[in-house]
Amino acid sequence: MNTSETAAKVLLEAGDSVSFTKTISESNVYMLADITLDFSQMHTNEELMKTTPYKRLLVHGVLTFALGSTASALIQVQAHATIPSLYYGYDWLRFLKLVYFGDSMTANCRVDSVDDHEMKSFATIEIFNLHDQLCVVAKHILKFLPIWAFLIWKPSVD
């Protein structure tokens, strides 16, 4: 199949952005702990945490980071993207501030650039607490797959 005849274009553009806000509940933390088996005392032992400088339970960093995944998905919905995409990776990820049970977090996804030839978008994910403090930052890459790719791609079956 001649891919130039079916050329696709990433529907995101530099400057596109979206925000998503969620309050992280105790049940969110325990559901993630159950899925990942990460029952670290920092997340589950309230009495111990009272004796630490933090004084209370901490949210898993990966749970806070996952809100950025939601923002990345929402930006595609906002752009009415019809081309399937995969998370190609995160080139840079930092946890800058602690997050506690009950904190309301806002995840922002802003497209920095788009490479139509490679069918990739590059975005900054920033996650803030309700005091507008940056808690998590990452550089996210999406890889878009034009429909013709599914016609020629044959996944291996073991």
C-alpha positions as CSV (number, residue, x, y, z in Angstrom):
1,M,0.0,0.0,0.0
2,N,1.3,3.4,-0.9
3,T,1.3,5.4,2.3
4,S,1.7,8.7,0.6
5,E,-1.8,8.1,-0.9
6,T,-3.2,7.7,2.6
7,A,-1.1,10.2,4.4
8,A,-2.4,11.2,7.7
9,K,-2.0,14.3,9.8
10,V,-1.8,14.6,13.6
11,L,-4.9,16.7,14.5
12,L,-3.2,18.3,17.5
13,E,-1.3,21.5,17.1
14,A,1.3,23.3,19.2
15,G,-0.4,25.4,21.8
16,D,-3.4,23.1,22.2
17,S,-4.1,22.5,25.9
18,V,-6.5,20.9,28.3
19,S,-6.9,20.7,32.1
20,F,-8.5,18.0,34.3
21,T,-9.1,18.3,38.0
22,K,-9.7,15.5,40.5
23,T,-9.7,15.2,44.3
24,I,-7.6,12.2,45.3
25,S,-9.6,10.1,47.8
26,E,-8.5,7.5,50.3
27,S,-10.3,4.8,48.2
28,N,-8.3,5.9,45.1
29,V,-5.1,5.3,47.0
30,Y,-6.1,1.9,48.3
31,M,-7.4,0.8,44.9
32,L,-4.1,1.6,43.3
33,A,-2.3,-0.1,46.2
34,D,-4.4,-3.2,45.5
35,I,-3.6,-3.2,41.8
36,T,0.1,-2.5,42.2
37,L,0.6,-4.3,45.5
38,D,2.4,-1.2,46.7
39,F,1.2,-1.1,50.3
40,S,4.1,1.0,51.5
41,Q,3.6,2.3,55.0
42,M,3.8,5.9,53.6
43,H,0.5,5.3,51.9
44,T,-1.3,2.9,54.3
45,N,0.0,3.3,57.9
46,E,-1.6,6.5,59.3
47,E,-0.2,6.0,62.9
48,L,3.3,5.6,61.6
49,M,3.1,8.6,59.4
50,K,1.9,10.7,62.3
51,T,5.4,10.2,63.7
52,T,7.2,11.4,60.6
53,P,7.8,15.0,59.4
54,Y,4.9,14.5,56.9
55,K,2.4,13.9,59.7
56,R,-0.1,12.2,57.4
57,L,-0.5,9.6,54.6
58,L,1.0,10.3,51.2
59,V,-0.5,9.6,47.8
60,H,1.5,7.3,45.5
61,G,3.5,9.4,43.0
62,V,2.3,7.2,40.2
63,L,-1.4,7.9,41.1
64,T,-0.7,11.7,40.8
65,F,1.2,11.1,37.6
66,A,-1.7,9.1,36.2
67,L,-3.8,12.2,36.2
68,G,-1.5,13.5,33.4
69,S,-2.5,10.4,31.3
70,T,-6.2,11.5,31.7
71,A,-5.3,15.0,30.5
72,S,-3.4,13.6,27.5
73,A,-6.4,11.5,26.6
74,L,-8.7,14.5,27.0
75,I,-6.7,16.6,24.6
76,Q,-7.2,14.0,21.9
77,V,-11.0,14.1,22.5
78,Q,-11.0,17.9,22.5
79,A,-9.2,17.8,19.1
80,H,-11.7,15.2,17.8
81,A,-8.6,13.0,16.9
82,T,-9.8,10.1,14.8
83,I,-6.4,8.5,14.5
84,P,-5.6,5.9,17.2
85,S,-2.6,6.7,19.3
86,L,-0.2,5.0,21.7
87,Y,1.8,6.4,24.6
88,Y,5.3,6.4,23.1
89,G,6.9,7.4,26.3
90,Y,7.9,10.1,28.8
91,D,11.3,11.6,28.2
92,W,11.3,13.5,31.5
93,L,9.4,13.0,34.7
94,R,9.9,14.7,38.1
95,F,7.9,14.5,41.4
96,L,8.4,18.0,42.9
97,K,5.9,18.2,45.8
98,L,4.2,15.7,48.0
99,V,0.5,15.0,47.5
100,Y,-1.8,14.0,50.4
101,F,-5.2,12.2,50.7
102,G,-8.0,14.7,49.9
103,D,-5.8,17.0,47.7
104,S,-7.4,18.4,44.6
105,M,-5.1,18.2,41.7
106,T,-5.2,19.8,38.3
107,A,-3.4,18.1,35.4
108,N,-2.6,20.3,32.4
109,C,-1.5,19.0,29.1
110,R,0.0,21.4,26.6
111,V,1.2,20.4,23.1
112,D,4.6,21.8,22.5
113,S,5.2,20.5,19.0
114,V,3.9,18.1,16.4
115,D,5.9,16.0,13.9
116,D,3.5,15.0,11.1
117,H,6.1,13.0,9.3
118,E,6.8,10.8,12.4
119,M,3.1,11.0,13.5
120,K,4.1,12.2,17.0
121,S,3.1,14.9,19.3
122,F,5.3,16.2,22.2
123,A,3.5,17.7,25.2
124,T,4.3,19.1,28.6
125,I,2.3,17.6,31.5
126,E,2.1,19.7,34.6
127,I,0.1,18.7,37.7
128,F,-0.7,21.3,40.4
129,N,-2.2,21.1,43.8
130,L,-5.0,23.5,44.9
131,H,-2.4,26.0,46.1
132,D,-1.1,26.2,42.5
133,Q,2.1,24.5,43.5
134,L,3.7,22.3,40.7
135,C,3.8,18.7,42.0
136,V,4.6,16.7,38.9
137,V,6.0,17.6,35.5
138,A,6.7,15.4,32.5
139,K,7.4,15.5,28.8
140,H,5.0,13.2,27.0
141,I,5.2,11.7,23.5
142,L,2.2,10.3,21.7
143,K,2.6,8.2,18.6
144,F,-0.4,8.3,16.2
145,L,-1.1,5.2,14.0
146,P,-2.8,5.9,10.7
147,I,-5.5,3.4,9.8
148,W,-3.3,1.9,7.0
149,A,-0.8,0.9,9.7
150,F,-3.4,-1.6,11.0
151,L,-3.8,-3.1,7.6
152,I,-0.1,-4.0,7.3
153,W,0.8,-4.6,11.0
154,K,0.7,-8.2,12.0
155,P,1.1,-8.6,15.8
156,S,3.0,-11.7,16.8
157,V,1.0,-14.4,18.5
158,D,2.9,-16.7,20.9
